[in-house]
């Protein structure tokens, strides 16, 4: 078992940019696990602890709908907020 953790302080970062980075890290972990299964190997996967901060953001879950957002784009812009 790999008990090492890679710590990264990403500081102030755009929500989407950070999300994409997390997806990239996750994809690399899945690739190692997949190779381990296919090739009967036991290469360790990396563990990550990420710290970050981002501006205000509104998100919708998988069952959400844009109509659930009760503010318009102008309001979001006035607050420095984004919507995903």
C-alpha positions in Angstrom: 0.0 0.0 0.0 1.3 3.4 -1.0 1.0 5.7 2.0 2.8 8.7 0.4 0.7 11.7 -0.4 1.6 14.4 -2.8 0.5 17.8 -1.4 -0.2 20.7 -3.8 -1.3 24.2 -2.9 -2.9 25.4 -6.1 -3.7 28.8 -4.5 -6.4 30.9 -6.2 -7.4 29.1 -9.3 -10.4 29.1 -11.7 -13.0 26.5 -10.7 -13.0 24.8 -14.2 -9.2 24.8 -14.4 -9.0 23.0 -11.1 -11.7 20.6 -12.0 -9.9 19.7 -15.2 -6.6 19.2 -13.3 -8.3 16.8 -10.9 -9.8 14.9 -13.8 -6.3 14.6 -15.3 -4.8 13.3 -12.0 -7.7 10.8 -11.7 -7.2 9.6 -15.3 -3.6 8.8 -14.6 -4.5 6.8 -11.5 -7.1 4.8 -13.4 -4.5 4.1 -16.2 -2.1 2.7 -13.6 -4.8 0.6 -12.0 -5.9 -0.7 -15.5 -2.3 -1.6 -16.5 -1.9 -3.4 -13.1 -4.9 -5.6 -13.8 -4.1 -6.3 -17.5 -0.4 -7.0 -16.9 -0.6 -8.6 -13.5 1.5 -5.8 -12.0 1.3 -4.0 -8.7 2.6 -0.5 -9.5 1.6 2.0 -6.8 -0.8 4.8 -7.7 -0.2 8.3 -6.6 -2.2 9.9 -3.8 -3.0 13.6 -3.9 -4.1 16.2 -1.4 -5.0 19.4 -3.2 -5.7 22.8 -1.6 -7.3 25.5 -3.7 -9.4 28.6 -3.6 -11.7 29.9 -6.3 -14.1 32.7 -6.8 -17.8 32.2 -6.1 -19.3 29.5 -8.3 -22.8 28.0 -8.8 -23.0 24.4 -9.9 -25.8 22.1 -10.9 -25.8 18.4 -10.1 -26.6 15.7 -12.6 -30.3 16.0 -12.1 -30.2 19.9 -12.1 -31.6 22.1 -14.8 -30.6 25.6 -15.8 -34.0 26.8 -14.7 -33.0 26.0 -11.1 -30.6 28.9 -11.2 -32.7 31.9 -10.0 -30.3 34.7 -11.0 -29.2 35.9 -14.5 -25.7 36.3 -16.0 -25.6 40.0 -15.2 -26.1 39.2 -11.5 -23.4 36.5 -11.5 -21.0 38.9 -13.3 -21.7 41.7 -10.7 -20.7 39.2 -7.9 -17.6 37.9 -9.8 -19.3 34.5 -9.8 -19.4 31.8 -12.5 -21.9 29.0 -13.3 -21.3 25.4 -14.4 
